[in-house]
Amino acid sequence: MRHRRRPTSGLIPRTQSAGMGRPCLGPHTVTHPNPIPIKTRSCGFHSPLLRSGQTQSQRGRVSTPTDISDWKERDDDRMKTHRFRLLVAMALLTIAVLSSRLFGGQQDDALETARLLAILLDSGRVTIAKHQDLINTPNQADKKFTPALFEQEVQAEFQRETGIALNALDGATVPAMAKPLLAQLLRDSIGTIQSYQPVLSLPAMRYKGLIPATFGTETAARFQKFSQIYLKQTAPAHLVRNLKNKPDDYETAAFGRFGSSSSPSGKHQIISELVDGGRSARLMLPLYYEQSCLACHGEPKGERDISGYAREGGKEGDLGGAISVMIPLK
C-alpha cells in the first residue's frame, strides 16, 4: 500500500529540545512574513508630564516619589526665597518706623524752637518796656541804656521764663535746631538796640522811636532776613498800627481762639500746632496789656500817645497782640 504524503504548507515545524533531539513540548514559535507590532503597556505609572508620542527619555526624567533629593532641593530653594522676602519686609518696616520717629522728632523740635524764639523776642520787648521812661527822658543825654546792659537784662528775662541760660546754650537741653537760631535772634536784638544809640542821647527829644512795638517789628525783620523763618509781631486787625504787622488768615483765626482778655491760668496760653499737612510748625504767643503798655494803648481812647497814634482805650489784661512764628519742615 502506498502512503500518501502529508502537505507541508501550513504545518508548524517542531523545534528540537536543546541536546535531546526530541520534539519540544513547549510553546510554538510563529514566523510571519509581515510582523505586526505589539503595543506594550507601561508598568502602571503614567506621567502627566509626557505629551502624546513623547517618551520619558525624550521629556527628561520625571519626578517620582522616590526622587527625594530633588524634593529636598526644591524645598530648600522655596525656604530661601521665603526668608529673603521676610527679611526685605522687615527691613522696609524698620525704615518706615525709623523715618516716622525721626520726622515726629523733627516736628516736636520745630514746635519747641518756635516757642523759644517767641519768648526771646518778647523778652526784648519786656526789657524795653522796663526802661521806657528812661528812654523817653528828654533832659538826660547819657541814658546808659547800652547794648551790653540790654543783653544782660534780656538774658535774665529769658532765663526767668524758660530756665535756659543763653550764654550756655552748648550744654542746654534744647533742640539742636534752636541753638543757632536763638543765638542769632539775640545778636539781632542787640543790633536793634545798637542802631538806636545815636538817637537815645539827643537832647530835647522825648520820643526816640524805640518802644516795644518798634523793637519787635525791626528785630523780627532782621532775624527773618537771616534765617528765612517767619517771625512777626502782629495784632488783631482793629489794633494794628503798622500795616507790616497785619495778621494773616491763620493769625486772625488764632486771635479768636485766645479770647479778649487773659486769666491767671491762661495768661501764658500758646497755640502751637502743625499746619499744611504737617509741612510747617506754627506758633502764636499772645501778648496782653500790662500797666506799662497803657501809656500808649490805654485811656482816654482816641487821644494821641507819645508816638502820635490814637490810644485804643485798652485795660490791663486785654489782648493786645501776639508773636507769630512759622518754621517749615523738610
C-alpha positions as a Markdown table, in Angstrom:
| # | Residue | x | y | z |
|---|---|---|---|---|
| 1 | Met | 0.0 | 0.0 | 0.0 |
| 2 | Arg | 1.3 | 3.3 | -1.0 |
| 3 | His | 1.5 | 6.0 | 1.7 |
| 4 | Arg | 0.2 | 9.5 | 0.9 |
| 5 | Arg | 2.5 | 12.4 | 1.9 |
| 6 | Arg | 1.2 | 15.0 | 4.3 |
| 7 | Pro | 1.0 | 18.5 | 2.9 |
| 8 | Thr | 3.8 | 20.8 | 4.2 |
| 9 | Ser | 2.1 | 24.1 | 3.7 |
| 10 | Gly | 0.6 | 25.5 | 7.0 |
| 11 | Leu | 2.4 | 22.9 | 9.1 |
| 12 | Ile | 4.0 | 24.2 | 12.3 |
| 13 | Pro | 7.6 | 22.9 | 12.5 |
| 14 | Arg | 8.8 | 21.4 | 15.7 |
| 15 | Thr | 11.8 | 22.7 | 17.4 |
| 16 | Gln | 14.3 | 20.4 | 18.9 |
| 17 | Ser | 14.9 | 20.5 | 22.5 |
| 18 | Ala | 18.4 | 21.5 | 23.3 |
| 19 | Gly | 20.6 | 18.5 | 23.4 |
| 20 | Met | 17.9 | 15.9 | 23.3 |
| 21 | Gly | 16.7 | 15.6 | 19.7 |
| 22 | Arg | 13.2 | 15.1 | 20.8 |
| 23 | Pro | 10.3 | 17.3 | 19.8 |
| 24 | Cys | 9.8 | 20.2 | 22.3 |
| 25 | Leu | 6.6 | 20.1 | 24.0 |
| 26 | Gly | 6.7 | 23.9 | 24.9 |
| 27 | Pro | 5.1 | 26.8 | 23.1 |
| 28 | His | 5.5 | 27.1 | 19.4 |
| 29 | Thr | 7.1 | 30.0 | 17.5 |
| 30 | Val | 5.2 | 31.6 | 14.7 |
| 31 | Thr | 7.1 | 33.3 | 11.9 |
| 32 | His | 5.0 | 35.7 | 10.0 |
| 33 | Pro | 6.2 | 37.4 | 6.8 |
| 34 | Asn | 4.7 | 40.8 | 7.9 |
| 35 | Pro | 5.1 | 41.0 | 11.7 |
| 36 | Ile | 2.5 | 43.2 | 13.5 |
| 37 | Pro | 3.9 | 45.4 | 16.3 |
| 38 | Ile | 2.5 | 44.6 | 19.6 |
| 39 | Lys | 1.7 | 47.5 | 21.9 |
| 40 | Thr | 3.2 | 47.0 | 25.3 |
| 41 | Arg | 1.8 | 48.6 | 28.5 |
| 42 | Ser | 3.9 | 50.6 | 31.0 |
| 43 | Cys | 4.5 | 49.3 | 34.4 |
| 44 | Gly | 1.4 | 51.1 | 35.6 |
| 45 | Phe | 2.8 | 54.6 | 36.4 |
| 46 | His | 1.6 | 57.2 | 33.9 |
| 47 | Ser | 3.3 | 60.6 | 34.0 |
| 48 | Pro | 1.1 | 63.6 | 33.1 |
| 49 | Leu | 4.2 | 65.4 | 32.1 |
| 50 | Leu | 4.6 | 63.3 | 28.9 |
| 51 | Arg | 2.9 | 64.6 | 25.8 |
| 52 | Ser | 1.4 | 62.4 | 23.2 |
| 53 | Gly | 4.1 | 60.5 | 21.3 |
| 54 | Gln | 6.8 | 61.5 | 23.8 |
| 55 | Thr | 8.8 | 59.1 | 25.8 |
| 56 | Gln | 10.3 | 59.7 | 29.2 |
| 57 | Ser | 13.8 | 59.7 | 27.7 |
| 58 | Gln | 12.7 | 62.5 | 25.3 |
| 59 | Arg | 11.0 | 64.5 | 28.0 |
| 60 | Gly | 13.6 | 64.1 | 30.7 |
| 61 | Arg | 13.4 | 62.4 | 34.0 |
| 62 | Val | 10.1 | 62.7 | 35.6 |
| 63 | Ser | 9.9 | 63.2 | 39.4 |
| 64 | Thr | 8.6 | 60.3 | 41.3 |
| 65 | Pro | 8.0 | 59.8 | 45.0 |
| 66 | Thr | 11.5 | 58.3 | 45.1 |
| 67 | Asp | 13.2 | 61.5 | 43.9 |
| 68 | Ile | 13.8 | 62.6 | 47.5 |
| 69 | Ser | 16.9 | 64.6 | 46.7 |
| 70 | Asp | 15.0 | 66.7 | 44.1 |
| 71 | Trp | 12.2 | 67.5 | 46.5 |
| 72 | Lys | 14.7 | 68.5 | 49.2 |
| 73 | Glu | 16.5 | 70.9 | 46.8 |
| 74 | Arg | 13.2 | 72.4 | 45.8 |
| 75 | Asp | 12.1 | 72.8 | 49.4 |
| 76 | Asp | 15.5 | 74.5 | 50.2 |
| 77 | Asp | 15.0 | 76.9 | 47.3 |
| 78 | Arg | 11.5 | 77.8 | 48.5 |
| 79 | Met | 12.7 | 78.3 | 52.0 |
| 80 | Lys | 15.5 | 80.6 | 50.9 |
| 81 | Thr | 13.1 | 82.7 | 48.8 |
| 82 | His | 10.6 | 82.9 | 51.7 |
| 83 | Arg | 13.4 | 84.0 | 54.1 |
| 84 | Phe | 14.6 | 86.6 | 51.7 |
| 85 | Arg | 11.2 | 88.1 | 51.3 |
| 86 | Leu | 10.7 | 88.1 | 55.0 |
| 87 | Leu | 14.0 | 90.0 | 55.5 |
| 88 | Val | 13.1 | 92.5 | 52.9 |
| 89 | Ala | 9.7 | 93.1 | 54.5 |
| 90 | Met | 11.3 | 93.5 | 57.9 |
| 91 | Ala | 13.9 | 96.0 | 56.6 |
| 92 | Leu | 11.2 | 98.1 | 54.9 |
| 93 | Leu | 9.1 | 98.1 | 58.1 |
| 94 | Thr | 12.1 | 99.2 | 60.1 |
| 95 | Ile | 12.9 | 102.0 | 57.7 |
| 96 | Ala | 9.3 | 103.2 | 57.9 |
| 97 | Val | 9.2 | 103.2 | 61.7 |
| 98 | Leu | 12.6 | 105.0 | 62.0 |
| 99 | Ser | 11.5 | 107.6 | 59.4 |
| 100 | Ser | 8.3 | 108.2 | 61.3 |
| 101 | Arg | 10.1 | 108.6 | 64.6 |
| 102 | Leu | 12.7 | 110.9 | 63.1 |
| 103 | Phe | 10.1 | 113.1 | 61.4 |
| 104 | Gly | 8.0 | 113.1 | 64.6 |
| 105 | Gly | 11.1 | 114.2 | 66.5 |
| 106 | Gln | 11.7 | 116.9 | 63.9 |
| 107 | Gln | 8.1 | 118.2 | 64.4 |
| 108 | Asp | 8.5 | 118.3 | 68.2 |
| 109 | Asp | 11.8 | 120.1 | 67.9 |
| 110 | Ala | 10.4 | 122.7 | 65.5 |
| 111 | Leu | 7.4 | 123.5 | 67.8 |
| 112 | Glu | 9.7 | 123.9 | 70.8 |
| 113 | Thr | 12.1 | 126.0 | 68.8 |
| 114 | Ala | 9.3 | 128.3 | 67.7 |
| 115 | Arg | 8.2 | 128.7 | 71.4 |
| 116 | Leu | 11.7 | 129.6 | 72.5 |
| 117 | Leu | 12.1 | 132.2 | 69.7 |
| 118 | Ala | 8.8 | 133.8 | 70.5 |
| 119 | Ile | 9.7 | 134.1 | 74.2 |
| 120 | Leu | 13.1 | 135.6 | 73.4 |
| 121 | Leu | 11.6 | 138.3 | 71.2 |
| 122 | Asp | 9.1 | 139.1 | 73.9 |
| 123 | Ser | 11.9 | 139.2 | 76.5 |
| 124 | Gly | 13.4 | 142.0 | 74.4 |
| 125 | Arg | 10.1 | 143.8 | 74.4 |
| 126 | Val | 9.7 | 143.4 | 78.2 |
| 127 | Thr | 13.2 | 144.8 | 78.7 |
| 128 | Ile | 12.4 | 147.9 | 76.5 |
| 129 | Ala | 9.2 | 148.5 | 78.5 |
| 130 | Lys | 11.1 | 148.5 | 81.8 |
| 131 | His | 13.4 | 151.3 | 80.6 |
| 132 | Gln | 10.7 | 153.2 | 78.6 |
| 133 | Asp | 10.6 | 156.2 | 81.0 |
| 134 | Leu | 14.4 | 156.5 | 80.9 |
| 135 | Ile | 14.5 | 156.2 | 77.1 |
| 136 | Asn | 11.8 | 159.0 | 76.7 |
| 137 | Thr | 13.5 | 161.4 | 79.2 |
| 138 | Pro | 14.5 | 164.5 | 77.1 |
| 139 | Asn | 16.9 | 166.1 | 79.6 |
| 140 | Gln | 19.2 | 163.2 | 80.2 |
| 141 | Ala | 21.8 | 162.8 | 77.4 |
| 142 | Asp | 23.5 | 159.7 | 78.7 |
| 143 | Lys | 20.7 | 157.2 | 79.1 |
| 144 | Lys | 23.2 | 154.4 | 80.0 |
| 145 | Phe | 20.9 | 152.0 | 78.1 |
| 146 | Thr | 23.7 | 150.3 | 76.3 |
| 147 | Pro | 23.7 | 147.1 | 74.2 |
| 148 | Ala | 25.6 | 145.4 | 77.0 |
| 149 | Leu | 23.0 | 146.3 | 79.6 |
| 150 | Phe | 20.2 | 145.2 | 77.3 |
| 151 | Glu | 22.0 | 141.9 | 76.6 |
| 152 | Gln | 22.4 | 141.2 | 80.3 |
| 153 | Glu | 18.8 | 142.0 | 81.1 |
| 154 | Val | 17.2 | 140.2 | 78.2 |
| 155 | Gln | 19.2 | 137.0 | 79.0 |
| 156 | Ala | 17.9 | 137.3 | 82.6 |
| 157 | Glu | 14.3 | 137.7 | 81.5 |
| 158 | Phe | 14.6 | 134.8 | 79.1 |
| 159 | Gln | 16.1 | 132.5 | 81.7 |
| 160 | Arg | 13.3 | 133.5 | 84.2 |
| 161 | Glu | 10.7 | 132.5 | 81.6 |
| 162 | Thr | 12.3 | 129.3 | 80.3 |
| 163 | Gly | 15.1 | 128.2 | 82.8 |
| 164 | Ile | 17.6 | 128.3 | 79.9 |
| 165 | Ala | 20.8 | 130.3 | 80.0 |
| 166 | Leu | 21.5 | 131.9 | 76.6 |
| 167 | Asn | 25.2 | 132.2 | 77.5 |
| 168 | Ala | 25.5 | 128.4 | 77.9 |
| 169 | Leu | 23.5 | 127.1 | 75.0 |
| 170 | Asp | 26.0 | 124.4 | 74.1 |
| 171 | Gly | 25.2 | 122.4 | 77.2 |
| 172 | Ala | 21.5 | 123.4 | 77.4 |
| 173 | Thr | 18.7 | 120.9 | 76.9 |
| 174 | Val | 17.1 | 122.4 | 73.8 |
| 175 | Pro | 16.6 | 121.2 | 70.3 |
| 176 | Ala | 19.7 | 121.3 | 68.1 |
| 177 | Met | 18.0 | 123.5 | 65.6 |
| 178 | Ala | 17.1 | 126.0 | 68.3 |
| 179 | Lys | 20.7 | 126.7 | 69.4 |
| 180 | Pro | 22.0 | 128.7 | 66.4 |
| 181 | Leu | 18.6 | 130.4 | 65.9 |
| 182 | Leu | 18.4 | 131.6 | 69.5 |
| 183 | Ala | 22.0 | 132.9 | 69.3 |
| 184 | Gln | 21.2 | 134.7 | 66.0 |
| 185 | Leu | 18.0 | 136.3 | 67.4 |
| 186 | Leu | 19.9 | 137.5 | 70.4 |
| 187 | Arg | 22.5 | 139.1 | 68.1 |
| 188 | Asp | 19.8 | 140.7 | 66.1 |
| 189 | Ser | 18.1 | 142.1 | 69.2 |
| 190 | Ile | 21.3 | 143.6 | 70.4 |
| 191 | Gly | 21.8 | 145.0 | 66.8 |
| 192 | Thr | 18.5 | 146.8 | 67.1 |
| 193 | Ile | 19.4 | 148.5 | 70.3 |
| 194 | Gln | 22.8 | 149.4 | 68.9 |
| 195 | Ser | 21.2 | 151.1 | 66.0 |
| 196 | Tyr | 19.2 | 153.5 | 68.3 |
| 197 | Gln | 22.3 | 154.6 | 70.4 |
| 198 | Pro | 22.9 | 157.9 | 68.4 |
| 199 | Val | 19.2 | 158.8 | 68.9 |
| 200 | Leu | 19.0 | 158.0 | 72.6 |
| 201 | Ser | 21.5 | 160.7 | 73.5 |
| 202 | Leu | 19.8 | 163.5 | 71.6 |
| 203 | Pro | 18.7 | 166.3 | 73.9 |
| 204 | Ala | 15.3 | 167.9 | 73.9 |
| 205 | Met | 13.7 | 164.9 | 72.2 |
| 206 | Arg | 11.1 | 162.9 | 74.2 |
| 207 | Tyr | 10.1 | 160.3 | 71.7 |
| 208 | Lys | 13.1 | 158.4 | 70.3 |
| 209 | Gly | 11.2 | 155.8 | 68.3 |
| 210 | Leu | 12.3 | 152.9 | 70.5 |
| 211 | Ile | 9.3 | 151.3 | 72.0 |
| 212 | Pro | 8.4 | 147.5 | 72.5 |
| 213 | Ala | 6.4 | 147.5 | 69.2 |
| 214 | Thr | 9.1 | 149.0 | 67.0 |
| 215 | Phe | 11.7 | 146.8 | 68.7 |
| 216 | Gly | 9.6 | 143.7 | 67.9 |
| 217 | Thr | 9.0 | 144.7 | 64.3 |
| 218 | Glu | 12.6 | 145.7 | 63.4 |
| 219 | Thr | 14.2 | 142.7 | 65.2 |
| 220 | Ala | 11.9 | 140.2 | 63.6 |
| 221 | Ala | 12.7 | 141.6 | 60.2 |
| 222 | Arg | 16.4 | 141.4 | 60.9 |
| 223 | Phe | 16.1 | 137.8 | 62.0 |
| 224 | Gln | 13.8 | 136.7 | 59.2 |
| 225 | Lys | 16.2 | 138.0 | 56.6 |
| 226 | Phe | 19.0 | 135.9 | 58.1 |
| 227 | Ser | 17.1 | 132.7 | 58.9 |
| 228 | Gln | 14.2 | 132.6 | 56.4 |
| 229 | Ile | 12.0 | 131.7 | 59.4 |
| 230 | Tyr | 8.7 | 133.5 | 59.6 |
| 231 | Leu | 8.8 | 135.7 | 62.8 |
| 232 | Lys | 6.4 | 138.6 | 63.2 |
| 233 | Gln | 4.8 | 140.8 | 65.9 |
| 234 | Thr | 1.1 | 141.1 | 65.0 |
| 235 | Ala | -2.2 | 142.2 | 66.5 |
| 236 | Pro | -6.0 | 141.8 | 65.9 |
| 237 | Ala | -6.9 | 143.8 | 62.8 |
| 238 | His | -8.6 | 146.7 | 64.7 |
| 239 | Leu | -5.5 | 147.2 | 66.8 |
| 240 | Val | -2.9 | 147.1 | 64.1 |
| 241 | Arg | -0.9 | 150.4 | 63.8 |
| 242 | Asn | 1.9 | 149.3 | 61.4 |
| 243 | Leu | 0.4 | 147.6 | 58.3 |
| 244 | Lys | 3.5 | 145.4 | 58.1 |
| 245 | Asn | 2.1 | 143.7 | 61.2 |
| 246 | Lys | -1.3 | 142.9 | 59.7 |
| 247 | Pro | -2.4 | 139.4 | 60.6 |
| 248 | Asp | -2.8 | 136.7 | 58.0 |
| 249 | Asp | -5.8 | 134.3 | 58.0 |
| 250 | Tyr | -4.2 | 131.8 | 60.4 |
| 251 | Glu | -3.3 | 134.6 | 62.9 |
| 252 | Thr | -6.7 | 136.1 | 62.6 |
| 253 | Ala | -8.3 | 132.8 | 63.5 |
| 254 | Ala | -5.9 | 132.3 | 66.4 |
| 255 | Phe | -6.9 | 135.7 | 67.9 |
| 256 | Gly | -10.4 | 134.4 | 68.1 |
| 257 | Arg | -9.2 | 131.3 | 70.0 |
| 258 | Phe | -7.3 | 133.4 | 72.5 |
| 259 | Gly | -10.3 | 135.4 | 73.7 |
| 260 | Ser | -10.3 | 139.1 | 74.5 |
| 261 | Ser | -8.6 | 139.1 | 78.0 |
| 262 | Ser | -6.2 | 137.0 | 80.0 |
| 263 | Ser | -6.8 | 135.0 | 83.1 |
| 264 | Pro | -4.4 | 133.8 | 85.8 |
| 265 | Ser | -4.4 | 130.3 | 84.2 |
| 266 | Gly | -4.4 | 131.3 | 80.6 |
| 267 | Lys | -2.0 | 134.3 | 80.6 |
| 268 | His | 0.7 | 132.2 | 79.0 |
| 269 | Gln | -1.6 | 130.2 | 76.7 |
| 270 | Ile | 0.2 | 129.4 | 73.5 |
| 271 | Ile | -1.2 | 128.0 | 70.3 |
| 272 | Ser | 1.3 | 125.5 | 68.9 |
| 273 | Glu | 0.5 | 123.1 | 66.1 |
| 274 | Leu | 1.4 | 121.6 | 62.7 |
| 275 | Val | -0.3 | 123.0 | 59.6 |
| 276 | Asp | -0.2 | 122.4 | 55.9 |
| 277 | Gly | -0.5 | 118.7 | 56.3 |
| 278 | Gly | 2.4 | 118.6 | 58.7 |
| 279 | Arg | 4.8 | 120.6 | 56.5 |
| 280 | Ser | 5.0 | 123.6 | 58.8 |
| 281 | Ala | 5.1 | 124.3 | 62.5 |
| 282 | Arg | 3.2 | 127.4 | 63.6 |
| 283 | Leu | 3.0 | 129.1 | 67.0 |
| 284 | Met | 1.2 | 132.1 | 68.4 |
| 285 | Leu | 2.3 | 133.6 | 71.7 |
| 286 | Pro | -0.4 | 136.0 | 73.0 |
| 287 | Leu | 0.6 | 139.5 | 74.3 |
| 288 | Tyr | -1.7 | 141.1 | 76.9 |
| 289 | Tyr | -1.6 | 144.7 | 78.0 |
| 290 | Glu | 0.4 | 145.3 | 81.2 |
| 291 | Gln | 0.4 | 148.5 | 83.2 |
| 292 | Ser | 3.4 | 149.9 | 81.3 |
| 293 | Cys | 1.5 | 149.4 | 78.0 |
| 294 | Leu | -1.4 | 151.6 | 78.9 |
| 295 | Ala | 0.6 | 154.9 | 78.4 |
| 296 | Cys | 0.2 | 154.3 | 74.7 |
| 297 | His | -2.7 | 151.9 | 74.5 |
| 298 | Gly | -5.0 | 152.8 | 77.4 |
| 299 | Glu | -7.4 | 155.7 | 78.2 |
| 300 | Pro | -8.6 | 158.1 | 77.2 |
| 301 | Lys | -9.5 | 156.3 | 74.0 |
| 302 | Gly | -8.7 | 158.3 | 70.8 |
| 303 | Glu | -6.2 | 160.6 | 72.5 |
| 304 | Arg | -2.8 | 160.8 | 70.8 |
| 305 | Asp | 0.0 | 159.0 | 72.6 |
| 306 | Ile | 3.7 | 159.9 | 72.5 |
| 307 | Ser | 4.2 | 158.3 | 69.1 |
| 308 | Gly | 1.3 | 160.2 | 67.5 |
| 309 | Tyr | -1.2 | 157.2 | 67.3 |
| 310 | Ala | -4.6 | 157.3 | 68.9 |
| 311 | Arg | -5.0 | 155.3 | 72.1 |
| 312 | Glu | -7.1 | 152.2 | 71.9 |
| 313 | Gly | -8.7 | 152.6 | 75.4 |
| 314 | Gly | -7.3 | 149.2 | 76.5 |
| 315 | Lys | -7.2 | 147.9 | 80.0 |
| 316 | Glu | -4.6 | 145.9 | 81.8 |
| 317 | Gly | -5.0 | 142.2 | 80.9 |
| 318 | Asp | -6.7 | 142.9 | 77.5 |
| 319 | Leu | -5.4 | 141.0 | 74.5 |
| 320 | Gly | -3.1 | 143.4 | 72.6 |
| 321 | Gly | -1.3 | 141.2 | 70.0 |
| 322 | Ala | 0.8 | 138.1 | 69.6 |
| 323 | Ile | 4.2 | 137.0 | 68.4 |
| 324 | Ser | 3.8 | 134.6 | 65.4 |
| 325 | Val | 6.4 | 132.0 | 64.3 |
| 326 | Met | 6.3 | 129.6 | 61.4 |
| 327 | Ile | 9.1 | 127.0 | 60.8 |
| 328 | Pro | 9.0 | 125.0 | 57.6 |
| 329 | Leu | 9.7 | 121.2 | 57.9 |
| 330 | Lys | 11.8 | 119.4 | 55.3 |
